[in-house]
Amino acid sequence: MLAAGKRAPDFTARNQNDEPVALADLLRSGPLILYFYPADFTPGCTQEACSLRDLHSQLLAAGVSVAGVSPQSPQSHAAFVAKYSLPFTLLSDADQALARAYDVVGPFGFGVRRASFLINTSGVIEDALLADLRISRHEAFFRKAAAAVPR
């Protein structure tokens, strides 16, 4: 997993609307929480996404945007967004290129680990968390980002 102080790898990926989105696009409005999760519609991933949804207005007030990344298709992401009223971008990483770039591929190259990164507008990782099964640690990470955002 990439550590704080490292430059966030640049990327372009397809969002839930099957449109290309680059890291630079996501950083235009301020710092970004980029979070990786294993799969749409699983209990832990749904809990994590809904916690971000519930904190979204606080994050926006702090100038922080959010994007999630997992291997599912844009169509799966669109259904996930619709079912849970998620107000943020989900990016498709079917070939796990982003997961490899951010060093969050699962054991033996299988799946994606649950990781969160706070990236500043200069493209530097300010904070990072890897906690595969501890959703509450990610929720605390999101709350911390909403409370005190490095500019």
N, C-alpha and C positions, 0 to 999 in steps of 0.2 A: 504494500500500500504506500502511495506517495505521502510524504510527510509535510507538515507545515514548513513554509519557507521555499518549497520547490515551485517551479513554474508549472501551472496547470497545462497539460497537453491540449493543443488546439484540436478541434474536430468539427465536422459537419455531420449531422445525423437527421433522420426523418422523424418528424413529430407525429402526434396522434392524428393530424390532418393530412399525413403523408407529404408534408412540406419540408424542405431542407432547413435546418437551423444550425447555425455555427455558434461556437463558444462566444465569439465577439458579439453576436446578436444578443445573447443572453446577458452579457456584461454591460450593455449600453446604458441600462437604467440604474446600475448600481451593483453591489456585491451579489453573489449568487450562491445559493445552497444547491450543490449538485449531489444528488444522492443516488446510489446504486441499490437495486433491490432484486431479489431472485425472480419473482413472477407476479403478474397481474392476478388478482382474485384469490390469492392464498391468504389465510387468516393473518399471519404476521405482516405481510406486505400491505394488506388492506388496512390494518390498524395503523401502520406507519403513515400511509398516504392520507388517511382520515385525520391523523393528528396534525399533519401539515396543512390540510384543508382548514382545520379548526383554528390554526395559528396564522393563517394566511393574511388576514387583515393586519395583524400585529407586525408580521414580517414586511408587508408592503409599507406600513407606516415607518418602519426602520430603513426603508429603501432597499430591502433584500428581495430578490426574485428567487424562484424555485424551479428546478427541473429534475425530473426523475429519469433514471436510465435502467432498462432491463432488456432481456433478449427477445421479448415478444414483438409481434408485428405492430405497425401503426393501427391496424384494424382492431387488434386486441386492446391496445392502449385507448382507442376511441371509445370502446365499450366500457372499459374500466373508468374512464373520465366521466362518461354519461351516467353510469350506475351510481357512482359515489359523489357526483357534483364536484369533481376536482378542478380547482381554478388555476392550475399551473400546467406547464408543459411536461409531457412524457416523451422520451426519446427511445427509438428502437435501436437496439444493438445486437441484431441477429447473429452477426459474425463475431461478436465479442471483441471488436477492435477497441472500443472505448474501455471496456473492462480490462483488457491487456494494457492499454496505455496508462490507466490509473492503478494498475497492479492490484485488481480486485477479482481476478478469476478464481473460482473455487478450487478446492483440492483436486489434484490430478487433472486439472483443466476442465472440470465439470462445473457448470453453473456459474453464478455470480455471487460474491459475498456482499453482505449488507454493510455499506460504507457511506459516510457522509463527508462532504468537503465544503468548506466555506472559502470561496474564491473572491479576492478583491478585484477592483476594476482594472488593476494593472496585470491581472492574470496570474497572480501569485496565491498559492494556497495559504490561507491565514490559520486554518484549523482543520483537523481531520479526525475522524472516528471510525474505527472498525469494530463492530459488535454484531456478530451474526445473528444471535438469538435474543439479544437484549434490546428490545424495541424501546424500552423506557430510557435507555442511555441515548438513543437517537432523539427521542422527544426532548430530553434535557439539552442536547446539542442545539436543536432547533430553537428552544426557548432562549438559550444563551445568545444565539445569533440575533434573535429579535430584540433582545435587551441591550446589547452592546456590540454594534457592528464596526469592525475596523474599516476605515475608509481608505 
